[in-house]
Amino acid sequence: MKFMKLGSRPDTFYTEEATRTMVSDLPSDIIVQINDVSYLLHKFPLLPKCGLLQRLCSDAGNSENVTIELHDLPGGEDAFEVCAKYCYGITIDISAHNFVSAFCAAKFLRMTESVEKGNFVVKLEAFFMSCILEGWKDSVIALQSTSKLPEWSETYGITRKCIDSIVEKILTPPAKVTWSYTYTRPGYSKKHHHSVPKDWWTEDLSDLDIDLFRCMITAIRSTYMLPPQLIGEALHVYACRWLPNTTKSRPIESSVPQAEDFKDKNRRILEVVVSMIPGDRGSVSVGFLLRLLSIANYVGASPVTKTELIRRSSLQFEDATVTDLLFPLHSTSEAHSYDIDLVVAVLESLVVLWRRQSPSPAENSHFLGSIIKVGKLIDSYLEVVAKDANMPVSKLVSLAEALPDIARPEHDALYKAINIYLKEHPDLNKGDKKRLCRSLDCQKLSPVVRAHAVKNERLPLRTVVQVLFFEQERGSKETTRKLPPPELISKGKQAPTVREDQYKQLKLGSDEKFSRGRTAIPGTGDKDQHKSKKSDGKLPVALERKLVIGEIEEVESEKGKEIREEGMPRSKLDPKKIIPKGSRSDHSRDKGRDR
């Protein structure tokens, strides 16, 4: 940083209560009042250099002591004191930090070339043009200092000159950057990196307040010389600098007035940042967009801002990771930890967009691959949030069902998430268990997972029975494909019929228990090989499947409560109580026919 030193006399100003006095053998003959501070000074050093004071003193007549009020002086008492010390020849240091206030005050006091040759304004302008605007950090600091005097800085052209100087340096090829800059990215060391990074300027610009930052980004984008990704990186750095981090934990609540001021300030910063995000896909990461959406929910951003963030996030949702989705819930009225509604909102927006595609989404390979990738992401996210002991089942179900069926070619990950939730919530009632398993398609489970589901006592009975029937049906079809042609089967060796004890076994009899000891799945034995081929009056497998499911549902609705109240485990259900009389007589007729 560069300085300009003016004057050689020592500082002899001193303060007594609210009065600043110049130590001198001569009595003061002019009093300058600025806000609550009074300056007791002398006319002879001030008037030759200050055109405004000359006019005001002449208007006051020939009185020996003149009192002048300058409450509207830009920069206030500090800026006036710098100008007064210059008039007295006291040593002052001008830098990018105090240049703006000193220059505006000097212009206000008319310390110009027309009043005295080589006056203060001329010297400040020369320093500004030759030193401040030539340096990178000096230009940024000077621009930031204009925020205290925005109208005066605009009037005197300081703001525009600073912005032009900064833009010119940003557009300089990185190989030609020779000035000092701030770059503190994790893992980056200037000792090991000889080349200048393309985003070398982003951290220094994050020192600006939001209005000046917006002016800078607008000026940079108007050149059309930088890629959208660099603009997005600048927005990302600025947001990380000024907006609260909502990914770690719930922000600490302070007093109501402070909290409201904090949210108002951050709401404005957020909305300006969102409005400047380039429209190009990939200009910012989906993780950054989701973080902005979480902050928007926390600070109460406008619906327009939230809708835009949801739309932008959905367009890049397939690139997200589970970590990108893990945001704490900011509501104090909810006991669970994760903001699952945020993920649901983005997913629903994606589904709406996906269904509008032409041709049909299922025929578009790009969108099909994208939605399947999102499906894997959602199921992985469900596995994490299912571990939350306070997570309501309705939240989990709403997210699981928001995904279209085509997004899940297989349901192993969904089954794992459901199993984790059931394990973490052992007191879940039967109705909630059914709701939770409603989106689970047993036909999309792998053989290993189906084997686990059959033995899983946490699952509702209806889900386990569905797995059993699918296993039996699949086994029957595989056996049918392996059978030899009918003409090779001798008449003396007719295919065995389905016995009554096999039918009982299918309907979860006492020999088949839902326990960890289950080692076989009904329907895979030798006696079931020709079940699908029987046409001598027996029920087809598909019809039997519907019948038994209906019977089990009927038993659950009419007798399930009695059994549960008596404390009987699922494995103790008597199949004779489940199977209606009609089905037993049907099987008796079948046995008579076989004889």
ZIKA-V200533 format. One record per backbone hydrogen bond with DSSP energy under -0.5 kcal/mol. NH is the residue of the N-H (numbers start at 1). CO is the residue of the C=O. E is the energy in kcal/mol with one decimal. If there is no record, write none. Layout:
# ZIKA-V200533
nh=NH co=CO e=E
nh=NH co=CO e=E
This chain:
# ZIKA-V200533
nh=4 co=94 e=-2.3
nh=6 co=4 e=-0.5
nh=6 co=92 e=-2.4
nh=8 co=89 e=-1.8
nh=9 co=89 e=-2.5
nh=12 co=10 e=-0.6
nh=14 co=21 e=-2.1
nh=16 co=19 e=-2.9
nh=19 co=16 e=-1.2
nh=20 co=38 e=-3.1
nh=21 co=14 e=-2.7
nh=21 co=19 e=-0.5
nh=22 co=40 e=-1.4
nh=23 co=12 e=-1.9
nh=23 co=21 e=-0.5
nh=29 co=41 e=-1.6
nh=30 co=41 e=-1.6
nh=31 co=66 e=-3.4
nh=32 co=30 e=-0.5
nh=32 co=39 e=-2.2
nh=33 co=31 e=-0.6
nh=33 co=68 e=-3.0
nh=34 co=32 e=-0.5
nh=34 co=37 e=-2.8
nh=37 co=34 e=-2.3
nh=38 co=18 e=-2.0
nh=39 co=32 e=-2.7
nh=40 co=20 e=-2.4
nh=40 co=38 e=-0.5
nh=41 co=30 e=-2.7
nh=41 co=39 e=-0.8
nh=46 co=42 e=-0.9
nh=47 co=43 e=-2.5
nh=49 co=46 e=-1.3
nh=50 co=46 e=-1.7
nh=51 co=49 e=-0.7
nh=51 co=110 e=-1.4
nh=52 co=109 e=-2.2
nh=54 co=50 e=-1.8
nh=55 co=51 e=-1.8
nh=56 co=52 e=-2.3
nh=57 co=53 e=-2.6
nh=58 co=54 e=-2.1
nh=59 co=55 e=-1.8
nh=60 co=56 e=-1.0
nh=61 co=58 e=-0.9
nh=66 co=29 e=-1.7
nh=66 co=64 e=-0.5
nh=68 co=31 e=-3.3
nh=68 co=66 e=-0.5
nh=70 co=33 e=-2.9
nh=70 co=68 e=-0.5
nh=73 co=70 e=-1.4
nh=76 co=73 e=-1.9
nh=78 co=75 e=-0.5
nh=79 co=75 e=-1.1
nh=80 co=76 e=-1.9
nh=81 co=77 e=-2.3
nh=82 co=78 e=-1.6
nh=83 co=79 e=-1.8
nh=84 co=80 e=-2.8
nh=85 co=81 e=-2.6
nh=86 co=82 e=-1.8
nh=87 co=83 e=-1.9
nh=88 co=84 e=-1.7
nh=89 co=85 e=-0.9
nh=89 co=86 e=-0.7
nh=90 co=85 e=-2.3
nh=91 co=9 e=-2.6
nh=92 co=6 e=-2.6
nh=94 co=4 e=-2.9
nh=99 co=95 e=-1.4
nh=102 co=98 e=-2.0
nh=103 co=99 e=-3.1
nh=104 co=100 e=-2.5
nh=105 co=101 e=-2.2
nh=106 co=102 e=-2.5
nh=107 co=103 e=-2.4
nh=108 co=104 e=-2.1
nh=109 co=105 e=-2.5
nh=110 co=107 e=-0.6
nh=111 co=106 e=-2.6
nh=112 co=110 e=-1.4
nh=115 co=112 e=-0.9
nh=116 co=112 e=-1.8
nh=119 co=116 e=-1.1
nh=121 co=111 e=-2.2
nh=123 co=119 e=-1.7
nh=124 co=120 e=-2.4
nh=125 co=121 e=-2.5
nh=126 co=122 e=-2.1
nh=127 co=123 e=-2.0
nh=128 co=124 e=-2.4
nh=129 co=125 e=-2.4
nh=130 co=126 e=-2.2
nh=131 co=127 e=-1.9
nh=132 co=127 e=-1.7
nh=133 co=128 e=-2.4
nh=135 co=131 e=-1.0
nh=135 co=132 e=-0.9
nh=139 co=135 e=-1.2
nh=140 co=136 e=-1.8
nh=141 co=137 e=-2.8
nh=142 co=138 e=-2.6
nh=143 co=139 e=-2.2
nh=144 co=140 e=-2.4
nh=145 co=141 e=-2.2
nh=146 co=142 e=-0.8
nh=146 co=143 e=-0.8
nh=147 co=144 e=-1.7
nh=148 co=145 e=-1.2
nh=149 co=146 e=-0.7
nh=150 co=147 e=-0.6
nh=153 co=149 e=-2.5
nh=154 co=150 e=-2.1
nh=155 co=151 e=-2.4
nh=156 co=152 e=-2.4
nh=157 co=154 e=-0.9
nh=158 co=153 e=-1.7
nh=159 co=153 e=-0.9
nh=161 co=157 e=-1.5
nh=162 co=158 e=-2.2
nh=163 co=159 e=-2.4
nh=164 co=160 e=-2.4
nh=165 co=161 e=-2.0
nh=166 co=162 e=-2.4
nh=167 co=163 e=-2.7
nh=168 co=164 e=-2.1
nh=169 co=165 e=-1.6
nh=170 co=166 e=-2.2
nh=171 co=167 e=-2.1
nh=172 co=169 e=-0.9
nh=176 co=173 e=-2.3
nh=177 co=174 e=-1.4
nh=178 co=176 e=-0.6
nh=183 co=181 e=-0.5
nh=188 co=185 e=-2.0
nh=192 co=189 e=-0.8
nh=193 co=189 e=-1.4
nh=194 co=192 e=-0.6
nh=200 co=197 e=-1.3
nh=202 co=199 e=-1.4
nh=205 co=201 e=-1.6
nh=206 co=202 e=-1.0
nh=207 co=204 e=-1.3
nh=208 co=205 e=-1.6
nh=213 co=209 e=-2.6
nh=214 co=210 e=-2.2
nh=215 co=211 e=-1.9
nh=216 co=212 e=-2.3
nh=217 co=213 e=-2.6
nh=218 co=214 e=-2.5
nh=219 co=215 e=-2.2
nh=220 co=216 e=-2.5
nh=221 co=217 e=-2.7
nh=222 co=218 e=-1.7
nh=223 co=219 e=-0.5
nh=223 co=220 e=-1.2
nh=224 co=221 e=-1.1
nh=225 co=220 e=-0.6
nh=230 co=227 e=-1.0
nh=231 co=227 e=-1.4
nh=232 co=228 e=-2.8
nh=233 co=229 e=-2.0
nh=234 co=230 e=-2.0
nh=235 co=231 e=-2.0
nh=236 co=232 e=-2.2
nh=237 co=233 e=-2.5
nh=238 co=234 e=-2.1
nh=239 co=235 e=-2.4
nh=240 co=236 e=-2.3
nh=241 co=237 e=-1.5
nh=242 co=238 e=-1.9
nh=243 co=239 e=-2.5
nh=246 co=244 e=-0.8
nh=259 co=255 e=-3.0
nh=260 co=256 e=-2.5
nh=261 co=257 e=-2.2
nh=262 co=258 e=-2.6
nh=263 co=259 e=-2.5
nh=264 co=260 e=-2.6
nh=265 co=261 e=-2.3
nh=266 co=262 e=-2.3
nh=267 co=263 e=-2.5
nh=268 co=264 e=-1.8
nh=269 co=265 e=-2.1
nh=270 co=266 e=-2.7
nh=271 co=267 e=-2.3
nh=272 co=268 e=-2.1
nh=273 co=269 e=-2.5
nh=274 co=270 e=-2.7
nh=275 co=271 e=-1.8
nh=276 co=272 e=-1.0
nh=276 co=273 e=-0.8
nh=277 co=273 e=-0.5
nh=277 co=274 e=-1.1
nh=283 co=280 e=-1.7
nh=289 co=285 e=-1.8
nh=290 co=286 e=-2.5
nh=291 co=287 e=-1.8
nh=292 co=288 e=-2.3
nh=293 co=289 e=-2.0
nh=294 co=290 e=-2.2
nh=295 co=291 e=-2.3
nh=296 co=292 e=-2.4
nh=297 co=293 e=-1.9
nh=298 co=294 e=-1.6
nh=299 co=295 e=-2.8
nh=300 co=296 e=-1.0
nh=301 co=296 e=-2.4
nh=306 co=302 e=-2.1
nh=307 co=303 e=-2.8
nh=308 co=304 e=-2.1
nh=309 co=305 e=-2.1
nh=310 co=306 e=-2.6
nh=311 co=307 e=-2.4
nh=312 co=308 e=-2.6
nh=313 co=309 e=-2.5
nh=314 co=310 e=-2.2
nh=315 co=311 e=-1.4
nh=316 co=312 e=-0.8
nh=316 co=313 e=-0.8
nh=317 co=314 e=-0.9
nh=319 co=316 e=-1.8
nh=320 co=317 e=-1.7
nh=325 co=321 e=-0.7
nh=325 co=322 e=-1.3
nh=326 co=322 e=-0.6
nh=326 co=323 e=-0.9
nh=327 co=325 e=-1.4
nh=328 co=246 e=-0.8
nh=329 co=337 e=-2.8
nh=334 co=331 e=-0.6
nh=339 co=327 e=-2.9
nh=340 co=338 e=-1.7
nh=343 co=339 e=-0.8
nh=344 co=340 e=-2.1
nh=345 co=341 e=-2.4
nh=346 co=342 e=-1.8
nh=347 co=343 e=-2.5
nh=348 co=344 e=-2.8
nh=349 co=345 e=-1.8
nh=350 co=346 e=-2.1
nh=351 co=347 e=-2.5
nh=352 co=348 e=-2.2
nh=353 co=349 e=-2.1
nh=354 co=350 e=-2.9
nh=355 co=351 e=-2.4
nh=356 co=352 e=-0.9
nh=356 co=353 e=-0.5
nh=357 co=354 e=-1.1
nh=363 co=360 e=-1.5
nh=364 co=360 e=-1.1
nh=365 co=363 e=-0.9
nh=368 co=364 e=-2.4
nh=369 co=365 e=-2.5
nh=370 co=366 e=-1.9
nh=371 co=367 e=-2.6
nh=372 co=368 e=-2.0
nh=373 co=369 e=-1.8
nh=374 co=370 e=-1.9
nh=375 co=371 e=-2.0
nh=376 co=372 e=-1.9
nh=377 co=373 e=-1.7
nh=378 co=374 e=-2.7
nh=379 co=375 e=-2.2
nh=380 co=376 e=-2.0
nh=381 co=377 e=-2.2
nh=382 co=378 e=-2.6
nh=383 co=379 e=-1.6
nh=384 co=380 e=-1.1
nh=385 co=381 e=-2.5
nh=386 co=382 e=-2.0
nh=387 co=384 e=-1.3
nh=388 co=385 e=-1.6
nh=389 co=387 e=-0.6
nh=391 co=388 e=-1.5
nh=395 co=392 e=-0.6
nh=396 co=392 e=-1.4
nh=397 co=393 e=-2.5
nh=398 co=394 e=-2.3
nh=399 co=395 e=-1.7
nh=400 co=396 e=-2.4
nh=401 co=397 e=-2.6
nh=402 co=398 e=-0.7
nh=403 co=399 e=-0.5
nh=403 co=400 e=-0.6
nh=407 co=404 e=-1.6
nh=408 co=405 e=-1.8
nh=409 co=407 e=-0.5
nh=411 co=444 e=-2.1
nh=415 co=411 e=-2.5
nh=416 co=412 e=-2.1
nh=417 co=413 e=-2.1
nh=418 co=414 e=-2.4
nh=419 co=415 e=-2.7
nh=420 co=416 e=-2.3
nh=421 co=417 e=-2.2
nh=422 co=418 e=-2.6
nh=423 co=419 e=-2.1
nh=424 co=420 e=-2.2
nh=425 co=421 e=-1.4
nh=428 co=425 e=-1.5
nh=433 co=429 e=-2.0
nh=434 co=430 e=-2.0
nh=435 co=431 e=-2.1
nh=436 co=432 e=-2.4
nh=437 co=433 e=-2.0
nh=438 co=434 e=-0.7
nh=438 co=435 e=-0.7
nh=440 co=437 e=-1.4
nh=441 co=439 e=-0.5
nh=442 co=440 e=-0.7
nh=444 co=441 e=-1.7
nh=445 co=442 e=-1.4
nh=450 co=446 e=-2.7
nh=451 co=447 e=-2.2
nh=452 co=448 e=-1.6
nh=453 co=449 e=-2.6
nh=454 co=450 e=-2.1
nh=455 co=451 e=-0.9
nh=456 co=452 e=-0.5
nh=456 co=453 e=-0.9
nh=457 co=455 e=-0.9
nh=459 co=456 e=-0.8
nh=464 co=460 e=-1.7
nh=465 co=461 e=-2.4
nh=466 co=462 e=-2.0
nh=467 co=463 e=-1.9
nh=468 co=464 e=-2.2
nh=469 co=465 e=-2.6
nh=470 co=466 e=-2.1
nh=471 co=467 e=-2.2
nh=472 co=468 e=-2.4
nh=473 co=469 e=-2.9
nh=474 co=470 e=-2.6
nh=475 co=471 e=-2.5
nh=476 co=472 e=-2.4
nh=477 co=473 e=-2.1
nh=478 co=474 e=-2.1
nh=479 co=475 e=-2.2
nh=480 co=476 e=-2.4
nh=481 co=477 e=-1.9
nh=482 co=478 e=-1.0
nh=483 co=479 e=-0.7
nh=483 co=480 e=-0.8
nh=488 co=485 e=-1.5
nh=489 co=486 e=-1.5
nh=490 co=488 e=-0.6
nh=493 co=490 e=-1.2
nh=494 co=492 e=-0.5
nh=499 co=497 e=-0.8
nh=503 co=499 e=-1.8
nh=504 co=500 e=-2.2
nh=505 co=501 e=-2.1
nh=506 co=502 e=-2.1
nh=507 co=503 e=-1.5
nh=508 co=505 e=-1.3
nh=509 co=504 e=-0.7
nh=512 co=509 e=-1.3
nh=513 co=511 e=-0.6
nh=515 co=513 e=-1.7
nh=518 co=515 e=-1.5
nh=522 co=520 e=-0.5
nh=524 co=521 e=-1.0
nh=528 co=525 e=-0.9
nh=529 co=526 e=-1.5
nh=531 co=528 e=-1.3
nh=533 co=530 e=-0.9
nh=534 co=530 e=-0.6
nh=534 co=531 e=-1.1
nh=544 co=540 e=-2.8
nh=545 co=541 e=-2.8
nh=546 co=542 e=-1.9
nh=547 co=543 e=-2.5
nh=548 co=544 e=-3.0
nh=549 co=545 e=-2.3
nh=550 co=546 e=-2.3
nh=551 co=547 e=-2.4
nh=552 co=548 e=-2.9
nh=553 co=549 e=-2.4
nh=554 co=550 e=-2.1
nh=555 co=551 e=-2.6
nh=556 co=552 e=-2.7
nh=557 co=553 e=-2.2
nh=558 co=554 e=-2.3
nh=559 co=555 e=-2.9
nh=560 co=555 e=-1.5
nh=563 co=559 e=-2.0
nh=564 co=560 e=-2.7
nh=565 co=561 e=-2.6
nh=566 co=562 e=-1.7
nh=567 co=564 e=-1.3
nh=568 co=563 e=-1.8
nh=572 co=569 e=-1.6
nh=573 co=570 e=-1.4
nh=575 co=573 e=-0.7
nh=577 co=574 e=-1.4
nh=578 co=574 e=-0.9
nh=579 co=575 e=-2.3
nh=584 co=580 e=-1.3
nh=585 co=581 e=-2.3
nh=586 co=582 e=-1.9
nh=587 co=583 e=-1.7
nh=588 co=584 e=-1.7
nh=589 co=585 e=-2.3
nh=590 co=586 e=-1.9
nh=591 co=587 e=-2.2
nh=592 co=588 e=-2.0
nh=593 co=589 e=-2.2
nh=594 co=590 e=-2.0
nh=595 co=591 e=-1.4
